[in-house]
């Protein structure tokens, strides 16, 4: 009986030592995936709200009209993807997100393989992968993000990226008795008749 108890204690001790050695030996760290392709601002297809392709360099920036930015990404078979690994997504030149954006990233089979996050006003975002692509071949998928063209207007109606200030208001004319609001049409009529 004493031998069986000693054997159990010895097996338990060896199990603990084995778990510590193996656990320390395979400690994984998240890393930036630099071999991923298709996530740069020049790799995109940009469409407007009607689904028509547009050239992002020819979009007039107003800071609020949304465009769909679509990517076709792939990761070489020689690159392993582990939980927590990241990749950078770059918007086309002059485009940014006008709100904080998060969402799921899917592979070509429709499986969620990670999440995407853009901060408000950002020109780059970060994909954080889960473990779904670990050890797989043919790692690819699509990603679509909505972004705006930064406001590049220097006229007096816009002052900041994505902020518009209305300068329309009532026009007041001096009347003999007091200031009275008049419409713009009234002003034109009165000016033309005087």
C-alpha positions in Angstrom: 0.0 0.0 0.0 2.9 2.3 0.8 4.3 1.7 -2.7 1.1 2.8 -4.4 1.0 6.0 -2.3 4.6 6.8 -3.2 3.9 6.1 -6.8 1.0 8.5 -6.9 3.0 11.3 -5.2 5.9 10.7 -7.6 3.5 10.9 -10.7 1.9 14.0 -9.3 5.3 15.7 -8.7 6.5 14.8 -12.2 3.3 16.1 -13.7 3.8 19.4 -12.0 7.4 19.7 -13.2 6.4 18.7 -16.7 3.6 21.3 -16.8 5.9 24.0 -15.6 8.6 23.1 -18.2 6.1 22.8 -21.1 4.2 25.9 -20.0 7.3 28.1 -19.9 8.6 26.6 -23.1 5.6 27.5 -25.3 4.8 30.9 -23.9 3.4 32.8 -26.9 3.6 36.5 -27.6 1.4 38.5 -30.0 3.3 39.9 -32.9 2.7 42.3 -35.8 2.1 40.4 -39.0 4.2 42.2 -41.7 3.7 39.6 -44.5 0.0 40.3 -44.9 -0.9 41.9 -48.2 -3.9 43.9 -49.5 -4.3 46.3 -46.5 -2.6 49.4 -47.8 -4.4 52.5 -49.1 -3.4 51.7 -52.6 -4.8 48.2 -52.5 -8.4 49.3 -52.1 -11.6 49.6 -54.0 -13.6 52.7 -53.1 -17.3 53.0 -53.8 -19.9 55.7 -53.1 -23.3 55.3 -51.6 -24.7 54.1 -54.9 -22.1 51.4 -55.2 -20.2 53.1 -58.0 -16.4 52.8 -58.0 -14.6 56.1 -57.4 -11.0 57.2 -57.5 -10.1 58.3 -53.9 -7.7 60.9 -55.3 -10.5 62.7 -57.1 -13.0 62.8 -54.3 -13.6 66.4 -53.1 -13.2 66.4 -49.3 -16.1 67.5 -47.3 -15.4 65.6 -44.1 -18.8 63.9 -43.8 -19.7 62.0 -47.1 -19.0 58.3 -46.4 -17.3 56.0 -48.9 -16.9 52.2 -48.6 -13.3 51.2 -48.6 -12.9 47.5 -49.5 -9.7 45.4 -49.0 -8.9 41.9 -50.2 -6.2 40.7 -47.8 -4.1 37.5 -47.7 -1.4 36.0 -45.5 1.2 33.7 -47.0 1.1 30.0 -46.0 4.5 30.3 -44.3 3.2 32.8 -41.8 1.4 31.4 -38.8 -1.2 33.5 -37.1 -1.8 33.2 -33.4 -4.4 34.7 -31.0 -3.5 38.4 -30.4 -1.4 38.9 -33.5 -2.1 42.2 -35.3 -1.9 43.8 -38.7 -2.2 47.4 -39.8 -4.9 48.6 -42.2 -4.2 51.9 -44.0 -6.9 54.1 -45.6 -6.3 55.8 -49.0 -4.4 59.1 -48.8 -6.6 61.9 -47.5 -9.2 59.7 -46.0 -10.1 59.1 -42.4 -12.8 57.6 -40.2 -15.3 60.2 -38.8 -16.2 57.9 -35.9 -14.6 55.2 -33.8 -15.2 52.0 -35.7 -15.0 48.4 -34.6 -16.1 45.2 -36.2 -15.4 41.6 -37.1 -12.9 40.5 -39.8 -13.9 37.4 -41.9 -11.9 35.0 -43.9 -13.0 33.8 -47.4 -15.1 31.0 -45.7 -17.1 33.5 -43.7 -15.4 32.6 -40.4 -14.7 35.4 -37.9 -10.9 35.5 -37.7 -10.4 38.7 -35.7 -11.6 42.3 -35.0 -10.8 45.6 -36.7 -10.6 48.9 -34.8 -10.2 52.5 -36.1 -10.2 55.5 -33.7 -12.2 58.6 -34.7 -10.2 60.7 -37.2 -7.7 57.8 -37.8 -6.0 57.1 -41.1 -4.9 53.6 -40.0 -6.7 50.8 -38.1 -5.6 47.6 -36.4 -6.8 44.1 -37.0 -6.4 41.8 -33.9 -6.6 38.2 -35.0 -8.0 35.4 -32.9 -6.8 31.8 -33.2 -9.0 30.7 -36.1 -6.2 31.0 -38.7 -3.6 29.2 -36.6 -2.0 26.4 -38.7 -4.3 27.0 -41.8 -3.3 27.4 -45.4 -5.0 29.8 -47.8 -5.5 32.6 -45.3 -7.4 35.4 -47.0 -10.5 37.4 -46.8 -12.2 40.8 -47.4 -12.7 43.8 -45.2 -14.9 46.9 -45.8 -14.7 50.1 -43.8 -16.6 53.3 -44.2 -14.4 56.5 -44.3 -14.7 60.1 -45.4 -12.4 62.3 -47.4 -10.8 64.9 -45.2 -12.1 68.4 -45.7 -9.7 70.2 -48.0 -11.8 73.3 -48.5 -10.4 76.6 -47.6 -13.6 78.6 -48.2 -15.3 80.4 -45.3 -18.0 77.7 -44.9 -15.7 75.1 -43.4 -13.2 75.6 -40.7 -12.0 72.2 -39.5 -11.8 68.7 -40.9 -15.3 67.3 -40.9 -16.9 70.3 -39.2 -19.2 72.6 -41.2 -20.4 75.9 -40.0 -23.5 77.4 -41.4 -23.3 81.1 -42.2 -26.9 81.4 -43.2 -29.1 83.6 -41.0 -31.7 86.3 -41.0 -30.8 89.6 -42.6 -31.9 92.6 -40.6 -32.6 95.9 -42.1 -32.9 99.2 -40.4 -36.5 100.4 -40.3 -37.4 103.9 -39.1 -39.0 102.4 -36.0 -36.9 99.3 -35.2 -34.9 96.4 -36.5 -37.2 94.0 -38.2 -36.1 90.7 -39.7 -36.7 90.5 -43.4 -36.2 87.6 -45.8 -33.4 87.7 -48.4 -36.1 88.0 -51.1 -37.6 91.0 -49.4 -34.1 92.6 -49.2 -33.5 92.1 -52.9 -37.0 93.6 -53.7 -36.4 96.6 -51.4 -32.9 97.2 -52.7 -34.1 97.0 -56.4 -36.9 99.5 -55.7 -34.9 102.1 -53.9 
